[in-house]
């Protein structure tokens, strides 16, 4: 469901810069920030880097790009 939301000029301006640098739409950049922020709030012990790597790993798994890992005993 799409909904119009009022955002500060500052947030929109920052999103415009980042969206161009990262090849996202402005809305896509703001949605990305919201997604990361939600995950960070729900998991305060996780770093941004770890959150990003988890999201990438989830997409790789959905795309079937998985590698087997074998645990070995020492």
mmJSON file of the N, C-alpha and C atoms, coordinates in Angstrom:
{"data_MODEL":{"atom_site":{
"group_PDB":["ATOM","ATOM","ATOM","ATOM","ATOM","ATOM","ATOM","ATOM","ATOM","ATOM","ATOM","ATOM","ATOM","ATOM","ATOM","ATOM","ATOM","ATOM","ATOM","ATOM","ATOM","ATOM","ATOM","ATOM","ATOM","ATOM","ATOM","ATOM","ATOM","ATOM","ATOM","ATOM","ATOM","ATOM","ATOM","ATOM","ATOM","ATOM","ATOM","ATOM","ATOM","ATOM","ATOM","ATOM","ATOM","ATOM","ATOM","ATOM","ATOM","ATOM","ATOM","ATOM","ATOM","ATOM","ATOM","ATOM","ATOM","ATOM","ATOM","ATOM","ATOM","ATOM","ATOM","ATOM","ATOM","ATOM","ATOM","ATOM","ATOM","ATOM","ATOM","ATOM","ATOM","ATOM","ATOM","ATOM","ATOM","ATOM","ATOM","ATOM","ATOM","ATOM","ATOM","ATOM","ATOM","ATOM","ATOM","ATOM","ATOM","ATOM","ATOM","ATOM","ATOM","ATOM","ATOM","ATOM","ATOM","ATOM","ATOM","ATOM","ATOM","ATOM","ATOM","ATOM","ATOM","ATOM","ATOM","ATOM","ATOM","ATOM","ATOM","ATOM","ATOM","ATOM","ATOM","ATOM","ATOM","ATOM","ATOM","ATOM","ATOM","ATOM","ATOM","ATOM","ATOM","ATOM","ATOM","ATOM","ATOM","ATOM","ATOM","ATOM","ATOM","ATOM","ATOM","ATOM","ATOM","ATOM","ATOM","ATOM","ATOM","ATOM","ATOM","ATOM","ATOM","ATOM","ATOM","ATOM","ATOM","ATOM","ATOM","ATOM","ATOM","ATOM","ATOM","ATOM","ATOM","ATOM","ATOM","ATOM","ATOM","ATOM","ATOM","ATOM","ATOM","ATOM","ATOM","ATOM","ATOM","ATOM","ATOM","ATOM","ATOM","ATOM","ATOM","ATOM","ATOM","ATOM","ATOM","ATOM","ATOM","ATOM","ATOM","ATOM","ATOM","ATOM","ATOM","ATOM","ATOM","ATOM","ATOM","ATOM","ATOM","ATOM","ATOM","ATOM","ATOM","ATOM","ATOM","ATOM","ATOM","ATOM","ATOM","ATOM","ATOM","ATOM","ATOM","ATOM","ATOM","ATOM","ATOM","ATOM","ATOM","ATOM","ATOM","ATOM","ATOM","ATOM","ATOM","ATOM","ATOM","ATOM"],
"id":[1,2,3,4,5,6,7,8,9,10,11,12,13,14,15,16,17,18,19,20,21,22,23,24,25,26,27,28,29,30,31,32,33,34,35,36,37,38,39,40,41,42,43,44,45,46,47,48,49,50,51,52,53,54,55,56,57,58,59,60,61,62,63,64,65,66,67,68,69,70,71,72,73,74,75,76,77,78,79,80,81,82,83,84,85,86,87,88,89,90,91,92,93,94,95,96,97,98,99,100,101,102,103,104,105,106,107,108,109,110,111,112,113,114,115,116,117,118,119,120,121,122,123,124,125,126,127,128,129,130,131,132,133,134,135,136,137,138,139,140,141,142,143,144,145,146,147,148,149,150,151,152,153,154,155,156,157,158,159,160,161,162,163,164,165,166,167,168,169,170,171,172,173,174,175,176,177,178,179,180,181,182,183,184,185,186,187,188,189,190,191,192,193,194,195,196,197,198,199,200,201,202,203,204,205,206,207,208,209,210,211,212,213,214,215,216,217,218,219,220,221,222],
"type_symbol":["N","C","C","N","C","C","N","C","C","N","C","C","N","C","C","N","C","C","N","C","C","N","C","C","N","C","C","N","C","C","N","C","C","N","C","C","N","C","C","N","C","C","N","C","C","N","C","C","N","C","C","N","C","C","N","C","C","N","C","C","N","C","C","N","C","C","N","C","C","N","C","C","N","C","C","N","C","C","N","C","C","N","C","C","N","C","C","N","C","C","N","C","C","N","C","C","N","C","C","N","C","C","N","C","C","N","C","C","N","C","C","N","C","C","N","C","C","N","C","C","N","C","C","N","C","C","N","C","C","N","C","C","N","C","C","N","C","C","N","C","C","N","C","C","N","C","C","N","C","C","N","C","C","N","C","C","N","C","C","N","C","C","N","C","C","N","C","C","N","C","C","N","C","C","N","C","C","N","C","C","N","C","C","N","C","C","N","C","C","N","C","C","N","C","C","N","C","C","N","C","C","N","C","C","N","C","C","N","C","C","N","C","C","N","C","C","N","C","C","N","C","C"],
"label_atom_id":["N","CA","C","N","CA","C","N","CA","C","N","CA","C","N","CA","C","N","CA","C","N","CA","C","N","CA","C","N","CA","C","N","CA","C","N","CA","C","N","CA","C","N","CA","C","N","CA","C","N","CA","C","N","CA","C","N","CA","C","N","CA","C","N","CA","C","N","CA","C","N","CA","C","N","CA","C","N","CA","C","N","CA","C","N","CA","C","N","CA","C","N","CA","C","N","CA","C","N","CA","C","N","CA","C","N","CA","C","N","CA","C","N","CA","C","N","CA","C","N","CA","C","N","CA","C","N","CA","C","N","CA","C","N","CA","C","N","CA","C","N","CA","C","N","CA","C","N","CA","C","N","CA","C","N","CA","C","N","CA","C","N","CA","C","N","CA","C","N","CA","C","N","CA","C","N","CA","C","N","CA","C","N","CA","C","N","CA","C","N","CA","C","N","CA","C","N","CA","C","N","CA","C","N","CA","C","N","CA","C","N","CA","C","N","CA","C","N","CA","C","N","CA","C","N","CA","C","N","CA","C","N","CA","C","N","CA","C","N","CA","C","N","CA","C","N","CA","C","N","CA","C","N","CA","C","N","CA","C"],
"label_alt_id":[null,null,null,null,null,null,null,null,null,null,null,null,null,null,null,null,null,null,null,null,null,null,null,null,null,null,null,null,null,null,null,null,null,null,null,null,null,null,null,null,null,null,null,null,null,null,null,null,null,null,null,null,null,null,null,null,null,null,null,null,null,null,null,null,null,null,null,null,null,null,null,null,null,null,null,null,null,null,null,null,null,null,null,null,null,null,null,null,null,null,null,null,null,null,null,null,null,null,null,null,null,null,null,null,null,null,null,null,null,null,null,null,null,null,null,null,null,null,null,null,null,null,null,null,null,null,null,null,null,null,null,null,null,null,null,null,null,null,null,null,null,null,null,null,null,null,null,null,null,null,null,null,null,null,null,null,null,null,null,null,null,null,null,null,null,null,null,null,null,null,null,null,null,null,null,null,null,null,null,null,null,null,null,null,null,null,null,null,null,null,null,null,null,null,null,null,null,null,null,null,null,null,null,null,null,null,null,null,null,null,null,null,null,null,null,null,null,null,null,null,null,null],
"label_comp_id":["UNK","UNK","UNK","UNK","UNK","UNK","UNK","UNK","UNK","UNK","UNK","UNK","UNK","UNK","UNK","UNK","UNK","UNK","UNK","UNK","UNK","UNK","UNK","UNK","UNK","UNK","UNK","UNK","UNK","UNK","UNK","UNK","UNK","UNK","UNK","UNK","UNK","UNK","UNK","UNK","UNK","UNK","UNK","UNK","UNK","UNK","UNK","UNK","UNK","UNK","UNK","UNK","UNK","UNK","UNK","UNK","UNK","UNK","UNK","UNK","UNK","UNK","UNK","UNK","UNK","UNK","UNK","UNK","UNK","UNK","UNK","UNK","UNK","UNK","UNK","UNK","UNK","UNK","UNK","UNK","UNK","UNK","UNK","UNK","UNK","UNK","UNK","UNK","UNK","UNK","UNK","UNK","UNK","UNK","UNK","UNK","UNK","UNK","UNK","UNK","UNK","UNK","UNK","UNK","UNK","UNK","UNK","UNK","UNK","UNK","UNK","UNK","UNK","UNK","UNK","UNK","UNK","UNK","UNK","UNK","UNK","UNK","UNK","UNK","UNK","UNK","UNK","UNK","UNK","UNK","UNK","UNK","UNK","UNK","UNK","UNK","UNK","UNK","UNK","UNK","UNK","UNK","UNK","UNK","UNK","UNK","UNK","UNK","UNK","UNK","UNK","UNK","UNK","UNK","UNK","UNK","UNK","UNK","UNK","UNK","UNK","UNK","UNK","UNK","UNK","UNK","UNK","UNK","UNK","UNK","UNK","UNK","UNK","UNK","UNK","UNK","UNK","UNK","UNK","UNK","UNK","UNK","UNK","UNK","UNK","UNK","UNK","UNK","UNK","UNK","UNK","UNK","UNK","UNK","UNK","UNK","UNK","UNK","UNK","UNK","UNK","UNK","UNK","UNK","UNK","UNK","UNK","UNK","UNK","UNK","UNK","UNK","UNK","UNK","UNK","UNK","UNK","UNK","UNK","UNK","UNK","UNK"],
"label_asym_id":["A","A","A","A","A","A","A","A","A","A","A","A","A","A","A","A","A","A","A","A","A","A","A","A","A","A","A","A","A","A","A","A","A","A","A","A","A","A","A","A","A","A","A","A","A","A","A","A","A","A","A","A","A","A","A","A","A","A","A","A","A","A","A","A","A","A","A","A","A","A","A","A","A","A","A","A","A","A","A","A","A","A","A","A","A","A","A","A","A","A","A","A","A","A","A","A","A","A","A","A","A","A","A","A","A","A","A","A","A","A","A","A","A","A","A","A","A","A","A","A","A","A","A","A","A","A","A","A","A","A","A","A","A","A","A","A","A","A","A","A","A","A","A","A","A","A","A","A","A","A","A","A","A","A","A","A","A","A","A","A","A","A","A","A","A","A","A","A","A","A","A","A","A","A","A","A","A","A","A","A","A","A","A","A","A","A","A","A","A","A","A","A","A","A","A","A","A","A","A","A","A","A","A","A","A","A","A","A","A","A","A","A","A","A","A","A","A","A","A","A","A","A"],
"label_entity_id":["1","1","1","1","1","1","1","1","1","1","1","1","1","1","1","1","1","1","1","1","1","1","1","1","1","1","1","1","1","1","1","1","1","1","1","1","1","1","1","1","1","1","1","1","1","1","1","1","1","1","1","1","1","1","1","1","1","1","1","1","1","1","1","1","1","1","1","1","1","1","1","1","1","1","1","1","1","1","1","1","1","1","1","1","1","1","1","1","1","1","1","1","1","1","1","1","1","1","1","1","1","1","1","1","1","1","1","1","1","1","1","1","1","1","1","1","1","1","1","1","1","1","1","1","1","1","1","1","1","1","1","1","1","1","1","1","1","1","1","1","1","1","1","1","1","1","1","1","1","1","1","1","1","1","1","1","1","1","1","1","1","1","1","1","1","1","1","1","1","1","1","1","1","1","1","1","1","1","1","1","1","1","1","1","1","1","1","1","1","1","1","1","1","1","1","1","1","1","1","1","1","1","1","1","1","1","1","1","1","1","1","1","1","1","1","1","1","1","1","1","1","1"],
"label_seq_id":[1,1,1,2,2,2,3,3,3,4,4,4,5,5,5,6,6,6,7,7,7,8,8,8,9,9,9,10,10,10,11,11,11,12,12,12,13,13,13,14,14,14,15,15,15,16,16,16,17,17,17,18,18,18,19,19,19,20,20,20,21,21,21,22,22,22,23,23,23,24,24,24,25,25,25,26,26,26,27,27,27,28,28,28,29,29,29,30,30,30,31,31,31,32,32,32,33,33,33,34,34,34,35,35,35,36,36,36,37,37,37,38,38,38,39,39,39,40,40,40,41,41,41,42,42,42,43,43,43,44,44,44,45,45,45,46,46,46,47,47,47,48,48,48,49,49,49,50,50,50,51,51,51,52,52,52,53,53,53,54,54,54,55,55,55,56,56,56,57,57,57,58,58,58,59,59,59,60,60,60,61,61,61,62,62,62,63,63,63,64,64,64,65,65,65,66,66,66,67,67,67,68,68,68,69,69,69,70,70,70,71,71,71,72,72,72,73,73,73,74,74,74],
"pdbx_PDB_ins_code":[null,null,null,null,null,null,null,null,null,null,null,null,null,null,null,null,null,null,null,null,null,null,null,null,null,null,null,null,null,null,null,null,null,null,null,null,null,null,null,null,null,null,null,null,null,null,null,null,null,null,null,null,null,null,null,null,null,null,null,null,null,null,null,null,null,null,null,null,null,null,null,null,null,null,null,null,null,null,null,null,null,null,null,null,null,null,null,null,null,null,null,null,null,null,null,null,null,null,null,null,null,null,null,null,null,null,null,null,null,null,null,null,null,null,null,null,null,null,null,null,null,null,null,null,null,null,null,null,null,null,null,null,null,null,null,null,null,null,null,null,null,null,null,null,null,null,null,null,null,null,null,null,null,null,null,null,null,null,null,null,null,null,null,null,null,null,null,null,null,null,null,null,null,null,null,null,null,null,null,null,null,null,null,null,null,null,null,null,null,null,null,null,null,null,null,null,null,null,null,null,null,null,null,null,null,null,null,null,null,null,null,null,null,null,null,null,null,null,null,null,null,null],
"Cartn_x":[0.838,0.0,0.889,0.746,1.51,0.813,1.629,1.087,2.001,1.415,2.204,2.651,3.939,4.505,5.293,5.144,5.913,7.263,8.326,9.692,10.366,11.34,12.056,12.85,13.063,13.857,15.264,15.795,17.135,17.24,16.281,16.296,16.186,15.294,15.103,16.368,16.983,18.212,19.336,19.493,20.506,20.207,18.932,18.534,18.814,18.634,18.915,20.392,21.256,22.694,23.061,22.614,22.964,22.352,21.135,20.474,21.218,21.756,22.544,23.838,24.472,25.742,25.558,24.415,24.197,23.214,22.876,21.968,20.622,20.052,18.712,17.836,16.531,15.62,15.655,15.172,15.122,14.231,13.08,12.189,12.87,13.589,14.304,15.361,16.053,17.07,16.43,15.323,14.64,14.096,13.55,13.079,14.229,15.394,16.565,16.961,17.03,17.367,16.352,15.074,14.033,14.193,14.503,14.687,15.867,16.991,18.188,17.888,17.229,16.896,15.992,15.012,14.097,14.862,15.71,16.496,17.424,18.055,18.972,18.238,17.033,16.257,15.884,15.526,15.123,16.322,17.522,18.741,19.87,19.809,20.771,22.223,22.473,23.852,24.515,23.748,24.307,24.876,26.021,26.601,25.914,26.081,25.543,26.126,27.433,28.104,27.504,27.235,26.648,25.222,24.452,23.086,23.124,24.008,24.124,24.52,25.477,25.914,24.811,24.0,22.859,21.862,21.569,20.623,21.155,22.449,23.062,22.978,23.282,23.237,21.821,20.82,19.433,19.105,19.546,19.291,20.049,21.273,22.044,21.346,20.81,20.103,18.848,18.114,16.912,17.264,18.453,18.891,19.544,19.639,20.231,21.75,22.358,23.825,24.381,24.293,24.746,25.928,26.774,27.897,27.773,28.056,28.018,29.193,28.933,29.995,30.036,31.191,31.369,32.139,31.54,32.217,33.171,34.357,35.335,35.721,36.066,36.545,38.048,38.579,40.028,40.598],
"Cartn_y":[-1.164,0.0,1.236,2.059,3.312,4.38,5.236,6.306,7.518,8.679,9.908,10.233,10.561,10.878,12.174,13.065,14.309,14.048,14.431,14.283,15.644,15.81,17.092,17.266,18.515,18.816,18.243,18.26,17.757,16.254,15.478,14.023,13.759,14.457,14.259,14.647,15.753,16.198,15.173,14.655,13.627,12.351,11.993,10.792,10.962,12.174,12.42,12.185,12.676,12.502,11.015,10.34,8.931,8.057,8.383,7.561,7.618,8.775,8.888,8.107,8.194,7.49,5.978,5.51,4.061,3.478,4.26,3.8,3.311,4.087,3.794,5.003,4.797,5.935,6.609,7.835,8.529,7.747,7.304,6.503,5.206,4.583,3.349,3.569,4.709,5.024,5.217,5.932,6.167,4.852,4.003,2.687,1.845,1.92,1.189,1.66,2.985,3.524,3.07,3.074,2.656,1.175,0.354,-1.081,-1.323,-0.665,-0.812,-0.297,0.834,1.404,0.507,-0.113,-1.025,-2.231,-2.802,-3.958,-3.565,-2.399,-1.938,-1.707,-1.169,-0.964,-2.284,-3.265,-4.572,-5.402,-5.063,-5.817,-4.846,-4.188,-3.12,-3.575,-4.857,-5.338,-5.565,-5.487,-5.732,-4.447,-4.574,-3.428,-3.266,-2.085,-1.86,-2.875,-3.108,-4.033,-5.436,-5.894,-7.216,-7.264,-6.219,-6.161,-6.228,-5.443,-5.435,-6.816,-7.463,-8.796,-9.83,-9.719,-10.636,-10.448,-9.186,-8.913,-9.444,-9.276,-9.807,-11.327,-11.959,-13.421,-13.946,-13.247,-13.661,-13.625,-12.578,-12.476,-13.554,-13.844,-14.914,-16.255,-16.5,-17.754,-17.856,-16.766,-16.767,-17.001,-16.552,-16.728,-18.092,-18.898,-20.224,-20.213,-19.135,-19.035,-19.39,-20.656,-21.148,-22.08,-22.113,-23.044,-23.909,-25.19,-26.083,-25.766,-25.938,-25.762,-27.022,-27.579,-28.801,-28.472,-28.797,-28.602,-29.757,-29.451,-30.515,-30.489,-31.651,-31.757,-31.664,-31.009,-30.883,-31.995],
"Cartn_z":[0.0,0.0,0.0,-0.976,-1.06,-0.235,0.404,1.226,1.103,0.98,0.947,2.365,2.498,3.807,3.679,4.652,4.644,5.288,4.592,5.095,5.068,5.941,5.969,4.675,4.311,3.125,3.262,4.477,4.732,4.413,4.886,4.623,3.13,2.465,1.023,0.266,0.656,0.008,0.179,1.398,1.644,0.863,0.79,0.043,-1.448,-1.972,-3.387,-3.693,-2.823,-3.028,-2.972,-1.915,-1.736,-2.833,-3.242,-4.254,-5.585,-5.921,-7.157,-7.047,-5.893,-5.694,-5.697,-5.231,-5.078,-6.099,-7.127,-8.187,-7.664,-6.767,-6.257,-6.542,-6.522,-6.573,-5.202,-5.128,-3.847,-2.886,-3.362,-2.516,-2.094,-3.013,-2.693,-1.628,-1.675,-0.672,0.698,0.741,2.013,2.565,1.696,2.144,2.68,2.049,2.514,3.907,4.096,5.41,6.455,6.094,7.038,7.396,6.409,6.643,7.58,7.296,8.136,9.547,9.646,10.948,11.765,11.12,11.812,12.345,11.501,11.931,13.076,12.982,14.029,15.35,15.285,16.515,17.162,16.337,16.85,17.321,16.843,17.152,17.482,18.633,18.938,19.041,19.174,19.278,17.922,16.836,15.509,14.921,14.271,13.57,12.215,11.63,10.284,9.306,9.398,8.479,8.582,9.793,9.98,9.433,9.684,9.141,7.626,7.013,5.549,5.03,5.68,5.251,5.395,6.436,6.607,5.476,5.133,4.039,2.71,2.465,1.236,1.235,2.36,2.449,2.212,2.721,2.482,0.989,0.301,-1.135,-1.91,-1.491,-2.134,-1.948,-0.765,-0.501,-1.376,-1.5,-2.353,-3.813,-4.226,-5.61,-5.83,-4.773,-4.894,-4.948,-4.55,-4.579,-3.206,-2.881,-1.587,-1.76,-0.766,-0.752,0.487,0.361,1.508,2.429,3.712,4.685,5.528,5.672,6.443,7.716,8.849,10.113,10.323,10.796,11.054,12.53,13.01,14.392,14.392,15.39,15.493,16.319],
"occupancy":[1.0,1.0,1.0,1.0,1.0,1.0,1.0,1.0,1.0,1.0,1.0,1.0,1.0,1.0,1.0,1.0,1.0,1.0,1.0,1.0,1.0,1.0,1.0,1.0,1.0,1.0,1.0,1.0,1.0,1.0,1.0,1.0,1.0,1.0,1.0,1.0,1.0,1.0,1.0,1.0,1.0,1.0,1.0,1.0,1.0,1.0,1.0,1.0,1.0,1.0,1.0,1.0,1.0,1.0,1.0,1.0,1.0,1.0,1.0,1.0,1.0,1.0,1.0,1.0,1.0,1.0,1.0,1.0,1.0,1.0,1.0,1.0,1.0,1.0,1.0,1.0,1.0,1.0,1.0,1.0,1.0,1.0,1.0,1.0,1.0,1.0,1.0,1.0,1.0,1.0,1.0,1.0,1.0,1.0,1.0,1.0,1.0,1.0,1.0,1.0,1.0,1.0,1.0,1.0,1.0,1.0,1.0,1.0,1.0,1.0,1.0,1.0,1.0,1.0,1.0,1.0,1.0,1.0,1.0,1.0,1.0,1.0,1.0,1.0,1.0,1.0,1.0,1.0,1.0,1.0,1.0,1.0,1.0,1.0,1.0,1.0,1.0,1.0,1.0,1.0,1.0,1.0,1.0,1.0,1.0,1.0,1.0,1.0,1.0,1.0,1.0,1.0,1.0,1.0,1.0,1.0,1.0,1.0,1.0,1.0,1.0,1.0,1.0,1.0,1.0,1.0,1.0,1.0,1.0,1.0,1.0,1.0,1.0,1.0,1.0,1.0,1.0,1.0,1.0,1.0,1.0,1.0,1.0,1.0,1.0,1.0,1.0,1.0,1.0,1.0,1.0,1.0,1.0,1.0,1.0,1.0,1.0,1.0,1.0,1.0,1.0,1.0,1.0,1.0,1.0,1.0,1.0,1.0,1.0,1.0,1.0,1.0,1.0,1.0,1.0,1.0,1.0,1.0,1.0,1.0,1.0,1.0],
"B_iso_or_equiv":[0.0,0.0,0.0,0.0,0.0,0.0,0.0,0.0,0.0,0.0,0.0,0.0,0.0,0.0,0.0,0.0,0.0,0.0,0.0,0.0,0.0,0.0,0.0,0.0,0.0,0.0,0.0,0.0,0.0,0.0,0.0,0.0,0.0,0.0,0.0,0.0,0.0,0.0,0.0,0.0,0.0,0.0,0.0,0.0,0.0,0.0,0.0,0.0,0.0,0.0,0.0,0.0,0.0,0.0,0.0,0.0,0.0,0.0,0.0,0.0,0.0,0.0,0.0,0.0,0.0,0.0,0.0,0.0,0.0,0.0,0.0,0.0,0.0,0.0,0.0,0.0,0.0,0.0,0.0,0.0,0.0,0.0,0.0,0.0,0.0,0.0,0.0,0.0,0.0,0.0,0.0,0.0,0.0,0.0,0.0,0.0,0.0,0.0,0.0,0.0,0.0,0.0,0.0,0.0,0.0,0.0,0.0,0.0,0.0,0.0,0.0,0.0,0.0,0.0,0.0,0.0,0.0,0.0,0.0,0.0,0.0,0.0,0.0,0.0,0.0,0.0,0.0,0.0,0.0,0.0,0.0,0.0,0.0,0.0,0.0,0.0,0.0,0.0,0.0,0.0,0.0,0.0,0.0,0.0,0.0,0.0,0.0,0.0,0.0,0.0,0.0,0.0,0.0,0.0,0.0,0.0,0.0,0.0,0.0,0.0,0.0,0.0,0.0,0.0,0.0,0.0,0.0,0.0,0.0,0.0,0.0,0.0,0.0,0.0,0.0,0.0,0.0,0.0,0.0,0.0,0.0,0.0,0.0,0.0,0.0,0.0,0.0,0.0,0.0,0.0,0.0,0.0,0.0,0.0,0.0,0.0,0.0,0.0,0.0,0.0,0.0,0.0,0.0,0.0,0.0,0.0,0.0,0.0,0.0,0.0,0.0,0.0,0.0,0.0,0.0,0.0,0.0,0.0,0.0,0.0,0.0,0.0],
"pdbx_formal_charge":[null,null,null,null,null,null,null,null,null,null,null,null,null,null,null,null,null,null,null,null,null,null,null,null,null,null,null,null,null,null,null,null,null,null,null,null,null,null,null,null,null,null,null,null,null,null,null,null,null,null,null,null,null,null,null,null,null,null,null,null,null,null,null,null,null,null,null,null,null,null,null,null,null,null,null,null,null,null,null,null,null,null,null,null,null,null,null,null,null,null,null,null,null,null,null,null,null,null,null,null,null,null,null,null,null,null,null,null,null,null,null,null,null,null,null,null,null,null,null,null,null,null,null,null,null,null,null,null,null,null,null,null,null,null,null,null,null,null,null,null,null,null,null,null,null,null,null,null,null,null,null,null,null,null,null,null,null,null,null,null,null,null,null,null,null,null,null,null,null,null,null,null,null,null,null,null,null,null,null,null,null,null,null,null,null,null,null,null,null,null,null,null,null,null,null,null,null,null,null,null,null,null,null,null,null,null,null,null,null,null,null,null,null,null,null,null,null,null,null,null,null,null],
"auth_seq_id":[1,1,1,2,2,2,3,3,3,4,4,4,5,5,5,6,6,6,7,7,7,8,8,8,9,9,9,10,10,10,11,11,11,12,12,12,13,13,13,14,14,14,15,15,15,16,16,16,17,17,17,18,18,18,19,19,19,20,20,20,21,21,21,22,22,22,23,23,23,24,24,24,25,25,25,26,26,26,27,27,27,28,28,28,29,29,29,30,30,30,31,31,31,32,32,32,33,33,33,34,34,34,35,35,35,36,36,36,37,37,37,38,38,38,39,39,39,40,40,40,41,41,41,42,42,42,43,43,43,44,44,44,45,45,45,46,46,46,47,47,47,48,48,48,49,49,49,50,50,50,51,51,51,52,52,52,53,53,53,54,54,54,55,55,55,56,56,56,57,57,57,58,58,58,59,59,59,60,60,60,61,61,61,62,62,62,63,63,63,64,64,64,65,65,65,66,66,66,67,67,67,68,68,68,69,69,69,70,70,70,71,71,71,72,72,72,73,73,73,74,74,74],
"auth_comp_id":["UNK","UNK","UNK","UNK","UNK","UNK","UNK","UNK","UNK","UNK","UNK","UNK","UNK","UNK","UNK","UNK","UNK","UNK","UNK","UNK","UNK","UNK","UNK","UNK","UNK","UNK","UNK","UNK","UNK","UNK","UNK","UNK","UNK","UNK","UNK","UNK","UNK","UNK","UNK","UNK","UNK","UNK","UNK","UNK","UNK","UNK","UNK","UNK","UNK","UNK","UNK","UNK","UNK","UNK","UNK","UNK","UNK","UNK","UNK","UNK","UNK","UNK","UNK","UNK","UNK","UNK","UNK","UNK","UNK","UNK","UNK","UNK","UNK","UNK","UNK","UNK","UNK","UNK","UNK","UNK","UNK","UNK","UNK","UNK","UNK","UNK","UNK","UNK","UNK","UNK","UNK","UNK","UNK","UNK","UNK","UNK","UNK","UNK","UNK","UNK","UNK","UNK","UNK","UNK","UNK","UNK","UNK","UNK","UNK","UNK","UNK","UNK","UNK","UNK","UNK","UNK","UNK","UNK","UNK","UNK","UNK","UNK","UNK","UNK","UNK","UNK","UNK","UNK","UNK","UNK","UNK","UNK","UNK","UNK","UNK","UNK","UNK","UNK","UNK","UNK","UNK","UNK","UNK","UNK","UNK","UNK","UNK","UNK","UNK","UNK","UNK","UNK","UNK","UNK","UNK","UNK","UNK","UNK","UNK","UNK","UNK","UNK","UNK","UNK","UNK","UNK","UNK","UNK","UNK","UNK","UNK","UNK","UNK","UNK","UNK","UNK","UNK","UNK","UNK","UNK","UNK","UNK","UNK","UNK","UNK","UNK","UNK","UNK","UNK","UNK","UNK","UNK","UNK","UNK","UNK","UNK","UNK","UNK","UNK","UNK","UNK","UNK","UNK","UNK","UNK","UNK","UNK","UNK","UNK","UNK","UNK","UNK","UNK","UNK","UNK","UNK","UNK","UNK","UNK","UNK","UNK","UNK"],
"auth_asym_id":["A","A","A","A","A","A","A","A","A","A","A","A","A","A","A","A","A","A","A","A","A","A","A","A","A","A","A","A","A","A","A","A","A","A","A","A","A","A","A","A","A","A","A","A","A","A","A","A","A","A","A","A","A","A","A","A","A","A","A","A","A","A","A","A","A","A","A","A","A","A","A","A","A","A","A","A","A","A","A","A","A","A","A","A","A","A","A","A","A","A","A","A","A","A","A","A","A","A","A","A","A","A","A","A","A","A","A","A","A","A","A","A","A","A","A","A","A","A","A","A","A","A","A","A","A","A","A","A","A","A","A","A","A","A","A","A","A","A","A","A","A","A","A","A","A","A","A","A","A","A","A","A","A","A","A","A","A","A","A","A","A","A","A","A","A","A","A","A","A","A","A","A","A","A","A","A","A","A","A","A","A","A","A","A","A","A","A","A","A","A","A","A","A","A","A","A","A","A","A","A","A","A","A","A","A","A","A","A","A","A","A","A","A","A","A","A","A","A","A","A","A","A"],
"auth_atom_id":["N","CA","C","N","CA","C","N","CA","C","N","CA","C","N","CA","C","N","CA","C","N","CA","C","N","CA","C","N","CA","C","N","CA","C","N","CA","C","N","CA","C","N","CA","C","N","CA","C","N","CA","C","N","CA","C","N","CA","C","N","CA","C","N","CA","C","N","CA","C","N","CA","C","N","CA","C","N","CA","C","N","CA","C","N","CA","C","N","CA","C","N","CA","C","N","CA","C","N","CA","C","N","CA","C","N","CA","C","N","CA","C","N","CA","C","N","CA","C","N","CA","C","N","CA","C","N","CA","C","N","CA","C","N","CA","C","N","CA","C","N","CA","C","N","CA","C","N","CA","C","N","CA","C","N","CA","C","N","CA","C","N","CA","C","N","CA","C","N","CA","C","N","CA","C","N","CA","C","N","CA","C","N","CA","C","N","CA","C","N","CA","C","N","CA","C","N","CA","C","N","CA","C","N","CA","C","N","CA","C","N","CA","C","N","CA","C","N","CA","C","N","CA","C","N","CA","C","N","CA","C","N","CA","C","N","CA","C","N","CA","C","N","CA","C","N","CA","C","N","CA","C","N","CA","C","N","CA","C"],
"pdbx_PDB_model_num":[1,1,1,1,1,1,1,1,1,1,1,1,1,1,1,1,1,1,1,1,1,1,1,1,1,1,1,1,1,1,1,1,1,1,1,1,1,1,1,1,1,1,1,1,1,1,1,1,1,1,1,1,1,1,1,1,1,1,1,1,1,1,1,1,1,1,1,1,1,1,1,1,1,1,1,1,1,1,1,1,1,1,1,1,1,1,1,1,1,1,1,1,1,1,1,1,1,1,1,1,1,1,1,1,1,1,1,1,1,1,1,1,1,1,1,1,1,1,1,1,1,1,1,1,1,1,1,1,1,1,1,1,1,1,1,1,1,1,1,1,1,1,1,1,1,1,1,1,1,1,1,1,1,1,1,1,1,1,1,1,1,1,1,1,1,1,1,1,1,1,1,1,1,1,1,1,1,1,1,1,1,1,1,1,1,1,1,1,1,1,1,1,1,1,1,1,1,1,1,1,1,1,1,1,1,1,1,1,1,1,1,1,1,1,1,1,1,1,1,1,1,1]
}}}
